[in-house]
Amino acid sequence: MREQLVYALEGVDAEDGVDVFEIAPVLIHVGELVRGGSAVLNLGMSIDVRVKPFTEGSWITEFVLNSSVVHGLLSYFKTAEGGSLKELLELLGLVVTVGGGGVVGVVKIVRFTGGKVSEFKDNSDGSFTYINDAGEQLTVTHAEHLLTQSPVIQNNYYNAFILPMDRFPGVTGVSVSAPGSERQKFTEDDRPAFEEYVRTELLDEDDDSVSTMSGVFLKPQRGSYSGEATRYSFRLGESILWPVDITDETFRARLKEGDVRLHYDDALKVDLVLHQKRNVRNETVSTRYTITQVLEYHPFRKHEQLKLSAPDHGAAEDRDE
């Protein structure tokens, strides 16, 4: 059993293309989104992910369900929500069936709630109802609720479909489609909802762990360096920390006013809080980082190369006299 998705960066210059080392991590997030969905729903699926170029700015991501585990899925296929790998993609919102097909999907839930997915009620019949700021209600299945409340789905959705609009110059949107389905497209209009979603503390069964590291040296990696509180990434040695929030108001004000313009080789000595959540149901771990105080900021200074001037022969002759 296999399903294909075409992942495309809208607006990519066909002549320039994109750096393979830049797009590879993004496509990994797409794969982890599907694998994570299988794990969240406890489907027992063993899924291979294969990627090949399609057209400029587009890639075919093929998800292959290993036949060795299909017989173990028969009990799932008999349920109202089960049936195929395609149905998992529909529940995630990656595949949109023409005409709707009765599936809501994670993407519609995030858009409906503006990312505020903690506002819901348990209907005690296997369904859940989400409520948006306007007081409107959207009832979804238990499977869709579990997927929406998963940190794995939360983080991979943002990394796969919103972050590329920051990472690749000229990209106007990100789309995903499958044969016989409608195209699912993410644009700047989706950014507020998915940024809210990635910040939301999910109400799943988790073990929380908070630890503080004082006087840690970090180097900037990526981010919106205009004084915003979130969406930063930093390097700690060889490790990349993401997502990182900055709650030091003084330092954020310096960023906003332009007194500090972060450079890849700057060094910051900070107090760092690590907030980890372990989902006790599927053993996934998510980590968030918060810089509570910037103790020292060391901007990168380019070393000026010394220039050797030609000797003044006239002055030398004067000295000989």
Buried (B, 14 or more C-beta within 10 A) or exposed (E): BEBBBBBBBBBBEEEEEBEEEEBEEBBBBBBBBBBBBBBBBEBEBBBEBEBEEBEBBBBBBBBBBEEEEBEEBEEBEEEEBBBEBBBBBBBBBBBBBEEEEEBBBBBBBBBBBBBBBEBBEEEEEEBBBBBBEEEEEBBBBBBBBBBBBBBBBBBBBBBBBBBBBEBBEEBEBBBBBBEEBEEBBBBEEBBEBBBBBBBBEBEBEBEEEEEEEEEBBBBBBBBEBEBBBBBBBBBBEEEEBBBBBBEBEEBBEBBEEEEBEBBEEBBBBBBBBBBBBBBEBBEBEBBBBBBBBBBEBEEEEEEEEEEEEEEEEEEEEEEEE
